[in-house]
Amino acid sequence: MSAINLASERFLRNVGAWQSIARKQPFTSMSVSEKDSFAHFELRADDVDVSHLGYIVENNQIQHALISSLQNSDVEVCFHQKIESIAENEQGILLVLDEQQMLFTRLLVAADGANSWLREISRIPLTSWDYDHTALVATVRTAEPHHNVARQIFSPKGPLAFLPLWEENLCSIVWSLPPLDAEMLLDCDEDEFNHHLSVAFDMQLGLVSLDGPRQLCPLKARFARQQVKSRIILLGDAAHTIHPLAGQGANLGLMDAAALADILLSQQKQGVSIDESAVLRRYERW
């Protein structure tokens, strides 16, 4: 799941993908509280004169919509092929794929995730640190409806988010925990997990029950010290990963894409070569 903010929504609309995304759930307010405390903060869409603050969307739905948009354009899309090697010269980059197909390009965008192979072989230095937390992710059913509210509660062990989904009693949870606690909650039986989760959430939505598998994701911050190296451009998680606390990981990646597209289209209209180093530095500064 991803929390999609208003800027990302506009971007996805502009590239023709938003309309095809299924089961997107708007949230109209955010509620942040502290466990066993009166501390509480709420932000409503009405407070900032908008109809909603964002959407909770399944990642695979975003991917399907973007791929469909690409396939309906003049972009050639190749699936299920890996890059075996890359070689660069003054004119551009030659890619050799695993079926021995060769492609030549003036720019190569590395959007291949947090453990980017392209970043590694390009020897782009990476600053990283471990948050010493693991995210436990699952879909749950709640006794009470979510009312389109994105909720987050802070406890000494870490934050727990309940994100509203397309059914009124269905939520996606992201629970940031010390690794040993996360492993225990992954392995315990469902009844025990449901009890721990309901208590941890201060019963804000009543009793909670699992509605699917539990998954763990170790949390690590990464920041590439170069976003651009020669003709290779890092984008999204290949360039940066952050804690899911604020729900901004996917939004940062989409804004990277928007920034790069804006710069390249602008330079193309001016007749400037898109692979000039000054053009690419504009993206890196942005």
C-alpha positions as a Markdown table, in Angstrom:
| # | Residue | x | y | z |
|---|---|---|---|---|
| 1 | Met | 0.0 | 0.0 | 0.0 |
| 2 | Ser | 1.0 | 3.6 | -0.6 |
| 3 | Ala | -0.4 | 6.9 | 0.7 |
| 4 | Ile | -0.7 | 9.0 | -2.4 |
| 5 | Asn | -0.7 | 12.8 | -1.7 |
| 6 | Leu | -2.4 | 15.5 | -3.8 |
| 7 | Ala | 0.7 | 16.3 | -5.9 |
| 8 | Ser | 1.2 | 12.6 | -6.8 |
| 9 | Glu | -2.5 | 12.4 | -7.7 |
| 10 | Arg | -2.1 | 15.3 | -10.1 |
| 11 | Phe | 1.0 | 13.7 | -11.7 |
| 12 | Leu | -0.8 | 10.4 | -12.2 |
| 13 | Arg | -3.8 | 12.1 | -13.7 |
| 14 | Asn | -1.5 | 14.0 | -16.1 |
| 15 | Val | 0.1 | 10.8 | -17.4 |
| 16 | Gly | -3.3 | 9.2 | -17.9 |
| 17 | Ala | -2.9 | 6.5 | -15.2 |
| 18 | Trp | -5.1 | 7.8 | -12.4 |
| 19 | Gln | -8.4 | 6.9 | -14.0 |
| 20 | Ser | -7.4 | 3.3 | -14.4 |
| 21 | Ile | -6.4 | 2.7 | -10.8 |
| 22 | Ala | -8.9 | 0.5 | -9.0 |
| 23 | Arg | -9.9 | 0.5 | -5.3 |
| 24 | Lys | -8.3 | 3.8 | -4.4 |
| 25 | Gln | -9.6 | 5.0 | -1.1 |
| 26 | Pro | -9.6 | 8.7 | -0.2 |
| 27 | Phe | -8.8 | 9.8 | 3.3 |
| 28 | Thr | -10.4 | 13.1 | 4.5 |
| 29 | Ser | -8.6 | 13.4 | 7.8 |
| 30 | Met | -5.5 | 12.4 | 9.7 |
| 31 | Ser | -5.5 | 11.5 | 13.4 |
| 32 | Val | -2.3 | 11.2 | 15.4 |
| 33 | Ser | -2.2 | 10.2 | 19.0 |
| 34 | Glu | 0.1 | 8.9 | 21.8 |
| 35 | Lys | -0.7 | 5.6 | 23.5 |
| 36 | Asp | -2.0 | 5.9 | 27.1 |
| 37 | Ser | -2.0 | 9.6 | 26.8 |
| 38 | Phe | -4.3 | 12.5 | 26.1 |
| 39 | Ala | -1.9 | 13.8 | 23.4 |
| 40 | His | -3.9 | 14.0 | 20.1 |
| 41 | Phe | -3.7 | 15.9 | 16.9 |
| 42 | Glu | -6.1 | 15.9 | 14.0 |
| 43 | Leu | -6.0 | 17.5 | 10.5 |
| 44 | Arg | -9.2 | 17.6 | 8.4 |
| 45 | Ala | -9.5 | 18.2 | 4.7 |
| 46 | Asp | -11.9 | 21.0 | 5.5 |
| 47 | Asp | -9.2 | 22.8 | 7.5 |
| 48 | Val | -7.2 | 23.4 | 4.3 |
| 49 | Asp | -10.2 | 23.8 | 1.9 |
| 50 | Val | -9.7 | 20.5 | 0.0 |
| 51 | Ser | -12.1 | 17.6 | -0.5 |
| 52 | His | -9.5 | 15.0 | 0.7 |
| 53 | Leu | -5.9 | 14.8 | 1.9 |
| 54 | Gly | -4.8 | 11.9 | -0.2 |
| 55 | Tyr | -5.5 | 8.3 | -1.1 |
| 56 | Ile | -4.5 | 4.9 | 0.1 |
| 57 | Val | -3.8 | 2.8 | -3.0 |
| 58 | Glu | -2.4 | -0.7 | -3.6 |
| 59 | Asn | 1.0 | -0.6 | -5.2 |
| 60 | Asn | 0.1 | -3.3 | -7.8 |
| 61 | Gln | -2.9 | -1.2 | -8.9 |
| 62 | Ile | -0.7 | 1.8 | -9.5 |
| 63 | Gln | 1.8 | -0.4 | -11.4 |
| 64 | His | -1.0 | -1.9 | -13.6 |
| 65 | Ala | -2.4 | 1.5 | -14.4 |
| 66 | Leu | 1.0 | 2.9 | -15.3 |
| 67 | Ile | 1.8 | -0.1 | -17.5 |
| 68 | Ser | -1.5 | 0.2 | -19.3 |
| 69 | Ser | -0.9 | 3.9 | -19.9 |
| 70 | Leu | 2.5 | 3.1 | -21.4 |
| 71 | Gln | 1.1 | 0.4 | -23.6 |
| 72 | Asn | -1.4 | 2.9 | -25.0 |
| 73 | Ser | 1.4 | 5.3 | -25.9 |
| 74 | Asp | 4.2 | 5.2 | -28.4 |
| 75 | Val | 6.6 | 3.8 | -25.8 |
| 76 | Glu | 8.1 | 0.3 | -26.5 |
| 77 | Val | 7.9 | -1.8 | -23.3 |
| 78 | Cys | 10.0 | -4.9 | -22.7 |
| 79 | Phe | 9.2 | -7.2 | -19.9 |
| 80 | His | 11.0 | -10.1 | -18.3 |
| 81 | Gln | 14.4 | -9.1 | -19.5 |
| 82 | Lys | 17.5 | -8.4 | -17.5 |
| 83 | Ile | 20.5 | -6.2 | -18.3 |
| 84 | Glu | 23.6 | -8.3 | -18.6 |
| 85 | Ser | 26.0 | -5.5 | -19.1 |
| 86 | Ile | 26.3 | -1.8 | -19.9 |
| 87 | Ala | 29.0 | 0.0 | -21.8 |
| 88 | Glu | 29.3 | 3.8 | -22.2 |
| 89 | Asn | 31.0 | 5.9 | -24.9 |
| 90 | Glu | 30.8 | 9.6 | -26.0 |
| 91 | Gln | 27.6 | 9.0 | -27.9 |
| 92 | Gly | 25.6 | 7.1 | -25.2 |
| 93 | Ile | 25.1 | 3.8 | -23.4 |
| 94 | Leu | 24.9 | 0.3 | -24.9 |
| 95 | Leu | 22.8 | -2.2 | -23.0 |
| 96 | Val | 23.2 | -5.9 | -23.6 |
| 97 | Leu | 20.1 | -7.8 | -22.4 |
| 98 | Asp | 20.0 | -11.5 | -21.2 |
| 99 | Glu | 18.5 | -12.6 | -24.6 |
| 100 | Gln | 21.5 | -10.9 | -26.3 |
| 101 | Gln | 19.3 | -8.1 | -27.5 |
| 102 | Met | 21.2 | -4.8 | -27.7 |
| 103 | Leu | 19.8 | -1.4 | -27.0 |
| 104 | Phe | 21.4 | 2.0 | -27.4 |
| 105 | Thr | 20.4 | 5.0 | -25.3 |
| 106 | Arg | 21.5 | 8.5 | -24.6 |
| 107 | Leu | 20.2 | 8.4 | -21.0 |
| 108 | Leu | 19.7 | 5.5 | -18.6 |
| 109 | Val | 17.3 | 5.9 | -15.7 |
| 110 | Ala | 18.0 | 3.6 | -12.8 |
| 111 | Ala | 14.7 | 3.1 | -11.1 |
| 112 | Asp | 15.5 | -0.4 | -10.0 |
| 113 | Gly | 14.7 | -0.1 | -6.3 |
| 114 | Ala | 16.5 | 0.3 | -2.9 |
| 115 | Asn | 19.1 | -2.4 | -3.7 |
| 116 | Ser | 19.8 | -0.9 | -7.2 |
| 117 | Trp | 22.1 | -3.0 | -9.3 |
| 118 | Leu | 22.6 | -0.1 | -11.7 |
| 119 | Arg | 23.6 | 2.2 | -8.8 |
| 120 | Glu | 26.1 | -0.4 | -7.6 |
| 121 | Ile | 27.8 | -1.1 | -10.9 |
| 122 | Ser | 28.0 | 2.6 | -11.5 |
| 123 | Arg | 29.9 | 2.9 | -8.2 |
| 124 | Ile | 27.7 | 5.7 | -7.0 |
| 125 | Pro | 28.5 | 6.2 | -3.2 |
| 126 | Leu | 25.6 | 5.5 | -0.8 |
| 127 | Thr | 25.1 | 6.8 | 2.7 |
| 128 | Ser | 22.9 | 4.5 | 4.7 |
| 129 | Trp | 21.9 | 3.7 | 8.3 |
| 130 | Asp | 19.6 | 1.2 | 10.0 |
| 131 | Tyr | 16.6 | 2.4 | 11.8 |
| 132 | Asp | 16.8 | -0.6 | 14.1 |
| 133 | His | 13.2 | -1.2 | 13.4 |
| 134 | Thr | 11.2 | -3.6 | 11.2 |
| 135 | Ala | 7.8 | -2.7 | 9.6 |
| 136 | Leu | 5.1 | -5.3 | 10.0 |
| 137 | Val | 2.5 | -4.9 | 7.2 |
| 138 | Ala | -0.9 | -6.5 | 7.0 |
| 139 | Thr | -4.5 | -6.0 | 6.1 |
| 140 | Val | -7.0 | -6.1 | 9.0 |
| 141 | Arg | -10.7 | -5.9 | 9.6 |
| 142 | Thr | -12.0 | -3.6 | 12.4 |
| 143 | Ala | -15.1 | -3.8 | 14.5 |
| 144 | Glu | -15.9 | -0.2 | 13.8 |
| 145 | Pro | -15.7 | 1.7 | 10.4 |
| 146 | His | -12.7 | 3.8 | 9.6 |
| 147 | His | -14.7 | 6.8 | 8.4 |
| 148 | Asn | -12.0 | 7.6 | 5.8 |
| 149 | Val | -9.5 | 8.6 | 8.6 |
| 150 | Ala | -5.8 | 7.8 | 8.4 |
| 151 | Arg | -4.8 | 7.0 | 12.0 |
| 152 | Gln | -1.4 | 6.8 | 13.6 |
| 153 | Ile | -0.6 | 6.0 | 17.3 |
| 154 | Phe | 2.9 | 6.4 | 18.9 |
| 155 | Ser | 4.1 | 4.1 | 21.6 |
| 156 | Pro | 7.5 | 3.6 | 23.2 |
| 157 | Lys | 8.3 | 0.7 | 20.8 |
| 158 | Gly | 7.3 | 2.6 | 17.7 |
| 159 | Pro | 4.5 | 4.1 | 15.6 |
| 160 | Leu | 1.5 | 2.1 | 14.4 |
| 161 | Ala | -0.6 | 3.3 | 11.4 |
| 162 | Phe | -4.1 | 2.2 | 10.4 |
| 163 | Leu | -4.8 | 3.3 | 6.8 |
| 164 | Pro | -8.4 | 3.2 | 5.4 |
| 165 | Leu | -9.1 | 0.8 | 2.5 |
| 166 | Trp | -12.0 | 0.5 | 0.0 |
| 167 | Glu | -14.3 | -1.2 | 2.5 |
| 168 | Glu | -15.4 | 0.7 | 5.6 |
| 169 | Asn | -14.1 | -2.0 | 8.0 |
| 170 | Leu | -10.9 | -2.8 | 6.1 |
| 171 | Cys | -7.5 | -1.1 | 6.9 |
| 172 | Ser | -3.9 | -1.6 | 6.0 |
| 173 | Ile | -1.5 | -1.5 | 9.0 |
| 174 | Val | 2.2 | -0.5 | 9.1 |
| 175 | Trp | 3.6 | -1.3 | 12.5 |
| 176 | Ser | 7.2 | -0.1 | 13.2 |
| 177 | Leu | 8.8 | -2.3 | 15.8 |
| 178 | Pro | 12.1 | -3.6 | 17.2 |
| 179 | Pro | 13.1 | -6.6 | 15.1 |
| 180 | Leu | 12.6 | -9.2 | 17.8 |
| 181 | Asp | 9.1 | -7.9 | 18.6 |
| 182 | Ala | 8.2 | -7.9 | 14.9 |
| 183 | Glu | 9.4 | -11.5 | 14.5 |
| 184 | Met | 7.3 | -12.6 | 17.5 |
| 185 | Leu | 4.2 | -11.0 | 16.1 |
| 186 | Leu | 4.9 | -12.5 | 12.7 |
| 187 | Asp | 5.1 | -16.0 | 14.1 |
| 188 | Cys | 2.4 | -16.0 | 16.8 |
| 189 | Asp | -1.1 | -17.4 | 16.1 |
| 190 | Glu | -3.8 | -15.1 | 14.7 |
| 191 | Asp | -5.8 | -14.8 | 18.0 |
| 192 | Glu | -2.7 | -13.7 | 19.9 |
| 193 | Phe | -1.7 | -11.2 | 17.1 |
| 194 | Asn | -5.2 | -9.8 | 17.0 |
| 195 | His | -5.1 | -9.2 | 20.8 |
| 196 | His | -1.7 | -7.5 | 20.7 |
| 197 | Leu | -2.8 | -5.3 | 17.8 |
| 198 | Ser | -6.1 | -4.2 | 19.3 |
| 199 | Val | -4.4 | -3.3 | 22.6 |
| 200 | Ala | -1.5 | -1.5 | 20.9 |
| 201 | Phe | -4.0 | 0.6 | 19.0 |
| 202 | Asp | -5.9 | 1.5 | 22.2 |
| 203 | Met | -9.0 | -0.1 | 20.7 |
| 204 | Gln | -9.6 | 3.0 | 18.6 |
| 205 | Leu | -11.6 | 0.9 | 16.1 |
| 206 | Gly | -12.7 | -1.9 | 18.4 |
| 207 | Leu | -11.4 | -5.4 | 18.1 |
| 208 | Val | -9.2 | -6.1 | 15.1 |
| 209 | Ser | -8.7 | -9.3 | 13.1 |
| 210 | Leu | -6.2 | -10.3 | 10.4 |
| 211 | Asp | -7.5 | -10.4 | 6.9 |
| 212 | Gly | -4.5 | -11.8 | 5.1 |
| 213 | Pro | -0.8 | -12.6 | 5.5 |
| 214 | Arg | 1.6 | -10.7 | 7.6 |
| 215 | Gln | 4.9 | -9.4 | 6.1 |
| 216 | Leu | 8.1 | -7.9 | 7.5 |
| 217 | Cys | 10.3 | -5.3 | 6.0 |
| 218 | Pro | 13.5 | -4.2 | 7.7 |
| 219 | Leu | 13.7 | -0.4 | 7.7 |
| 220 | Lys | 16.9 | 1.3 | 6.5 |
| 221 | Ala | 17.6 | 4.9 | 5.3 |
| 222 | Arg | 19.6 | 5.3 | 2.1 |
| 223 | Phe | 20.8 | 8.3 | 0.3 |
| 224 | Ala | 22.8 | 8.2 | -2.9 |
| 225 | Arg | 25.5 | 10.9 | -2.7 |
| 226 | Gln | 25.1 | 11.5 | -6.5 |
| 227 | Gln | 21.7 | 11.4 | -8.2 |
| 228 | Val | 23.4 | 11.7 | -11.6 |
| 229 | Lys | 26.6 | 10.1 | -12.9 |
| 230 | Ser | 27.5 | 10.8 | -16.5 |
| 231 | Arg | 24.4 | 9.5 | -18.4 |
| 232 | Ile | 22.9 | 7.5 | -15.5 |
| 233 | Ile | 20.2 | 9.0 | -13.5 |
| 234 | Leu | 18.9 | 7.6 | -10.2 |
| 235 | Leu | 15.2 | 7.8 | -9.4 |
| 236 | Gly | 12.9 | 6.7 | -6.6 |
| 237 | Asp | 14.2 | 4.1 | -4.1 |
| 238 | Ala | 17.4 | 3.7 | -6.0 |
| 239 | Ala | 18.2 | 7.3 | -5.0 |
| 240 | His | 16.7 | 7.5 | -1.5 |
| 241 | Thr | 14.7 | 5.4 | 1.0 |
| 242 | Ile | 13.2 | 6.8 | 4.2 |
| 243 | His | 11.2 | 5.5 | 7.2 |
| 244 | Pro | 7.5 | 4.9 | 6.3 |
| 245 | Leu | 6.4 | 7.1 | 9.3 |
| 246 | Ala | 5.2 | 9.9 | 7.1 |
| 247 | Gly | 4.1 | 7.8 | 4.1 |
| 248 | Gln | 6.2 | 9.7 | 1.6 |
| 249 | Gly | 8.4 | 7.1 | 0.0 |
| 250 | Ala | 6.2 | 6.5 | -3.1 |
| 251 | Asn | 5.4 | 10.2 | -3.4 |
| 252 | Leu | 9.1 | 11.1 | -3.4 |
| 253 | Gly | 9.6 | 8.6 | -6.3 |
| 254 | Leu | 6.7 | 10.0 | -8.3 |
| 255 | Met | 8.0 | 13.6 | -7.8 |
| 256 | Asp | 11.4 | 12.4 | -9.0 |
| 257 | Ala | 9.8 | 11.2 | -12.2 |
| 258 | Ala | 7.8 | 14.4 | -12.5 |
| 259 | Ala | 10.9 | 16.6 | -12.1 |
| 260 | Leu | 12.9 | 14.6 | -14.6 |
| 261 | Ala | 10.1 | 14.6 | -17.2 |
| 262 | Asp | 9.6 | 18.3 | -16.8 |
| 263 | Ile | 13.3 | 19.1 | -17.2 |
| 264 | Leu | 13.8 | 16.8 | -20.2 |
| 265 | Leu | 10.7 | 18.0 | -22.0 |
| 266 | Ser | 11.7 | 21.7 | -21.4 |
| 267 | Gln | 15.2 | 21.1 | -22.8 |
| 268 | Gln | 13.8 | 19.2 | -25.8 |
| 269 | Lys | 11.5 | 22.1 | -26.7 |
| 270 | Gln | 14.4 | 24.4 | -26.6 |
| 271 | Gly | 16.4 | 22.2 | -28.9 |
| 272 | Val | 19.0 | 21.4 | -26.1 |
| 273 | Ser | 20.5 | 17.9 | -26.0 |
| 274 | Ile | 18.8 | 16.0 | -23.1 |
| 275 | Asp | 22.1 | 14.3 | -22.1 |
| 276 | Glu | 24.1 | 17.5 | -21.5 |
| 277 | Ser | 25.6 | 17.5 | -18.0 |
| 278 | Ala | 24.1 | 20.9 | -17.2 |
| 279 | Val | 20.6 | 19.6 | -17.9 |
| 280 | Leu | 21.1 | 16.6 | -15.7 |
| 281 | Arg | 22.5 | 18.7 | -12.9 |
| 282 | Arg | 19.2 | 20.6 | -12.9 |
| 283 | Tyr | 17.4 | 17.4 | -12.0 |
| 284 | Glu | 20.0 | 16.5 | -9.4 |
| 285 | Arg | 19.6 | 19.9 | -7.7 |
| 286 | Trp | 15.8 | 19.7 | -7.8 |
